[in-house]
Amino acid sequence: MKIADRISHITGGSADGWGVYYRARDLIAAGERVANLTIGEPDIKTDPAILEAMAASAASGNTGYTVGPGQEPLRREIAARVQARTGVPTNWRNVVVTPGGQAALFAVHMALLDAGDVGLYCAPFYPTYPGTIRATGAKAVAVPTRSDRAFQPEAAEIEARAAGARTLLINTPNNPTGVIYSTDTVAQIAAACVARDLWLISDEVYDTQVWNGAHVSPRALPGMAERVVVIGSMSKSHAMTGSRIGWIVAPEPVAEAVAVLATNTTYGVSGFVQDAALFALRQGAAFEAAIAAPFHRRRDIVARGLGNSPAVRLIPPEGAMYVMVDIRATGLSGAEFAHRLLEQEQIAVMPGESFGAPAAGHLRIALTLEDGALEAALARLRGFAEALRG
Amino acid sequence: MKIADRISHITGGSADGWGVYYRARDLIAAGERVANLTIGEPDIKTDPAILEAMAASAASGNTGYTVGPGQEPLRREIAARVQARTGVPTNWRNVVVTPGGQAALFAVHMALLDAGDVGLYCAPFYPTYPGTIRATGAKAVAVPTRSDRAFQPEAAEIEARAAGARTLLINTPNNPTGVIYSTDTVAQIAAACVARDLWLISDEVYDTQVWNGAHVSPRALPGMAERVVVIGSMSKSHAMTGSRIGWIVAPEPVAEAVAVLATNTTYGVSGFVQDAALFALRQGAAFEAAIAAPFHRRRDIVARGLGNSPAVRLIPPEGAMYVMVDIRATGLSGAEFAHRLLEQEQIAVMPGESFGAPAAGHLRIALTLEDGALEAALARLRGFAEALRG
């Protein structure tokens, strides 16, 4: 009995690079004290007021089927939010609600890629990106970026890989690097997409976590709204990872295609979860700033704790809930460093290799530990690195 | 800018057959009184105790990411349930939790079909079936069944269409026909799948709605557990349509493939919804019987109301929340009959043509109206049909 070739195509036959994460989880389960800086899960729970809004919606009877593309009030709220943040005219027909940002990523690639097409994505990358593209039957091709250029994508690297490509997936503010694409970078990306007639899929789920400069959505550039699909989510902005709710904002033909897919893949999103999201989005900017604030504080803790180390070079951390550090001066790979750091110091971080070749010799540190514990862990990480360098 | 060919492949370019449904919805929105017997939504809300379990889980902090294949306690509960109902040894690794039965249908076809393969399904069919198969890039091929054989699939019809096929999708108790596949039918289907080396995907979401005889899961037949994937859902058994939670039960390699897909398509199901499902499954048989009871009562109302009519022939209604009637004696197509019935009698039913050619000249009546209103609507439907026959 044969499984579809699709499945081995998705995994690419390689290890998933999450060995440190699994080992840390096992140690924690066994009662060990581990400073866990591996995954991007906010260390706060969803706000009780949001959960009460969900419970109230369910109790009032919103427990039946919802229409595929999402409830109209939520689609209108998301459209208004996106328009207010970018200035781009956006209406509710541009919006499709999905069961999470990952489902949005998958749906839009399904809507835009056929088997045999090429889908581009920038490396370093969020680990599901290549598998998401491959799940459609397409070929996933990485566009490398360079540590010494703060992992900003360059038009020439995109264009060099555009043969057969129909889409380019970017992420700013970026996971895993913590950088924000500059205005110039976004303009270069947009120009490359126009030159090679690519759809640009812009994952902006960290757009409320901006510590330096400004987040520029490529959809706001002249003429780009017809070519850009934005991925959004409540997971990071509102600490609602477990609610599994996200969206796409897209030209209407793409939104309609994603709605067709929704009928055949998900059959809609729980109405009470949509009502909770609507309530959450209406809490306003101060609510969102309060959720982002700990990561901003911790970014500063990292900058203070690791600045000027001869062994640990900080990639300028501008946004998102991660920082990336270059530990090549220690002579170890990211994977070797991370495994030894876990065993010797009980600190778990992700090896850069888990996010693609350009992040080899780097580590991703998730800012998901309480400030004091983070500061102490960083001091030990720094000492560990500097001792290696000798 | 081009949308993937996949999208037009999914829709097949044909009208969706839901004109009567949309028209009824518009009439109801405009304030008209319409007896709506179109869709399979239970006319009760999710039980408050289940919603309270969900709210309690969320309030207690189960608001973060969950692992892809589902929470282990829920997977164990589902495995135990399936084993108890079928006698087939089943462990939690055979189970993957999905965001609804539709998501389960899609995931298993994604795991078993590559682009260009053939996926078989029986007609009449639940309307998402062909699109779900096509969404994978595969070709969807209908296996016809016959009204005068109570729409029971026959091995010869399956084998005649097995060239290039890798899967066969069946549904018993059946939507839209209201029949239950007999022991002989299930044995014939199983034998055909063995003969042609097909995976058998068995949609059993109506398995708590059995009015005559017994539901036989093909997974329980000798040697079939390694070839059968069962689709389950909380939507009908527990009136939880809006919670979007379902599952697959499959051989471990298939379950593992579906879990790989989950990482790249959904990233898990809300933990608080899984906890609500676990609570609901533990309410036991009496709870489920109470949810099924109104449909059983209404099935009897239909049998009384339409029995022995010279114009309306009842397909023996054995299970699920629908009955199908043959109105060919009126000389109208199902679509003509349904449109005229809506305009003249303000009764909305689905034309059989919406479910494939073998149901042409038939109507599907959903048992989702309160008993007295259903009885009155049926009397008018019968009168309308008999007047047509003259």
Boltz contact constraints between the chains, C-beta under 6 A:
constraints:
  - contact:
      token1: [A, 3]
      token2: [B, 257]
      max_distance: 6.0
  - contact:
      token1: [A, 4]
      token2: [B, 111]
      max_distance: 6.0
  - contact:
      token1: [A, 4]
      token2: [B, 112]
      max_distance: 6.0
  - contact:
      token1: [A, 4]
      token2: [B, 113]
      max_distance: 6.0
  - contact:
      token1: [A, 4]
      token2: [B, 114]
      max_distance: 6.0
  - contact:
      token1: [A, 5]
      token2: [B, 114]
      max_distance: 6.0
  - contact:
      token1: [A, 6]
      token2: [B, 114]
      max_distance: 6.0
  - contact:
      token1: [A, 7]
      token2: [B, 257]
      max_distance: 6.0
  - contact:
      token1: [A, 7]
      token2: [B, 260]
      max_distance: 6.0
  - contact:
      token1: [A, 10]
      token2: [B, 260]
      max_distance: 6.0
  - contact:
      token1: [A, 41]
      token2: [B, 64]
      max_distance: 6.0
  - contact:
      token1: [A, 41]
      token2: [B, 65]
      max_distance: 6.0
  - contact:
      token1: [A, 45]
      token2: [B, 61]
      max_distance: 6.0
  - contact:
      token1: [A, 45]
      token2: [B, 63]
      max_distance: 6.0
  - contact:
      token1: [A, 46]
      token2: [B, 63]
      max_distance: 6.0
  - contact:
      token1: [A, 51]
      token2: [B, 58]
      max_distance: 6.0
  - contact:
      token1: [A, 51]
      token2: [B, 59]
      max_distance: 6.0
  - contact:
      token1: [A, 55]
      token2: [B, 55]
      max_distance: 6.0
  - contact:
      token1: [A, 58]
      token2: [B, 51]
      max_distance: 6.0
  - contact:
      token1: [A, 59]
      token2: [B, 51]
      max_distance: 6.0
  - contact:
      token1: [A, 61]
      token2: [B, 45]
      max_distance: 6.0
  - contact:
      token1: [A, 63]
      token2: [B, 45]
      max_distance: 6.0
  - contact:
      token1: [A, 63]
      token2: [B, 46]
      max_distance: 6.0
  - contact:
      token1: [A, 63]
      token2: [B, 242]
      max_distance: 6.0
  - contact:
      token1: [A, 64]
      token2: [B, 41]
      max_distance: 6.0
  - contact:
      token1: [A, 64]
      token2: [B, 241]
      max_distance: 6.0
  - contact:
      token1: [A, 64]
      token2: [B, 242]
      max_distance: 6.0
  - contact:
      token1: [A, 65]
      token2: [B, 41]
      max_distance: 6.0
  - contact:
      token1: [A, 65]
      token2: [B, 241]
      max_distance: 6.0
  - contact:
      token1: [A, 99]
      token2: [B, 99]
      max_distance: 6.0
  - contact:
      token1: [A, 100]
      token2: [B, 267]
      max_distance: 6.0
  - contact:
      token1: [A, 102]
      token2: [B, 267]
      max_distance: 6.0
  - contact:
      token1: [A, 103]
      token2: [B, 266]
      max_distance: 6.0
  - contact:
      token1: [A, 106]
      token2: [B, 265]
      max_distance: 6.0
  - contact:
      token1: [A, 111]
      token2: [B, 4]
      max_distance: 6.0
  - contact:
      token1: [A, 112]
      token2: [B, 4]
      max_distance: 6.0
  - contact:
      token1: [A, 113]
      token2: [B, 4]
      max_distance: 6.0
  - contact:
      token1: [A, 114]
      token2: [B, 4]
      max_distance: 6.0
  - contact:
      token1: [A, 114]
      token2: [B, 5]
      max_distance: 6.0
  - contact:
      token1: [A, 114]
      token2: [B, 6]
      max_distance: 6.0
  - contact:
      token1: [A, 115]
      token2: [B, 115]
      max_distance: 6.0
  - contact:
      token1: [A, 115]
      token2: [B, 137]
      max_distance: 6.0
  - contact:
      token1: [A, 128]
      token2: [B, 264]
      max_distance: 6.0
  - contact:
      token1: [A, 131]
      token2: [B, 264]
      max_distance: 6.0
  - contact:
      token1: [A, 132]
      token2: [B, 264]
      max_distance: 6.0
  - contact:
      token1: [A, 135]
      token2: [B, 264]
      max_distance: 6.0
  - contact:
      token1: [A, 137]
      token2: [B, 115]
      max_distance: 6.0
  - contact:
      token1: [A, 137]
      token2: [B, 137]
      max_distance: 6.0
  - contact:
      token1: [A, 241]
      token2: [B, 64]
      max_distance: 6.0
  - contact:
      token1: [A, 241]
      token2: [B, 65]
      max_distance: 6.0
  - contact:
      token1: [A, 242]
      token2: [B, 63]
      max_distance: 6.0
  - contact:
      token1: [A, 242]
      token2: [B, 64]
      max_distance: 6.0
  - contact:
      token1: [A, 242]
      token2: [B, 270]
      max_distance: 6.0
  - contact:
      token1: [A, 242]
      token2: [B, 271]
      max_distance: 6.0
  - contact:
      token1: [A, 243]
      token2: [B, 270]
      max_distance: 6.0
  - contact:
      token1: [A, 244]
      token2: [B, 270]
      max_distance: 6.0
  - contact:
      token1: [A, 257]
      token2: [B, 3]
      max_distance: 6.0
  - contact:
      token1: [A, 257]
      token2: [B, 7]
      max_distance: 6.0
  - contact:
      token1: [A, 260]
      token2: [B, 7]
      max_distance: 6.0
  - contact:
      token1: [A, 260]
      token2: [B, 10]
      max_distance: 6.0
  - contact:
      token1: [A, 264]
      token2: [B, 128]
      max_distance: 6.0
  - contact:
      token1: [A, 264]
      token2: [B, 131]
      max_distance: 6.0
  - contact:
      token1: [A, 264]
      token2: [B, 132]
      max_distance: 6.0
  - contact:
      token1: [A, 264]
      token2: [B, 135]
      max_distance: 6.0
  - contact:
      token1: [A, 265]
      token2: [B, 106]
      max_distance: 6.0
  - contact:
      token1: [A, 266]
      token2: [B, 103]
      max_distance: 6.0
  - contact:
      token1: [A, 267]
      token2: [B, 100]
      max_distance: 6.0
  - contact:
      token1: [A, 267]
      token2: [B, 102]
      max_distance: 6.0
  - contact:
      token1: [A, 270]
      token2: [B, 242]
      max_distance: 6.0
  - contact:
      token1: [A, 270]
      token2: [B, 243]
      max_distance: 6.0
  - contact:
      token1: [A, 270]
      token2: [B, 244]
      max_distance: 6.0
  - contact:
      token1: [A, 271]
      token2: [B, 242]
      max_distance: 6.0
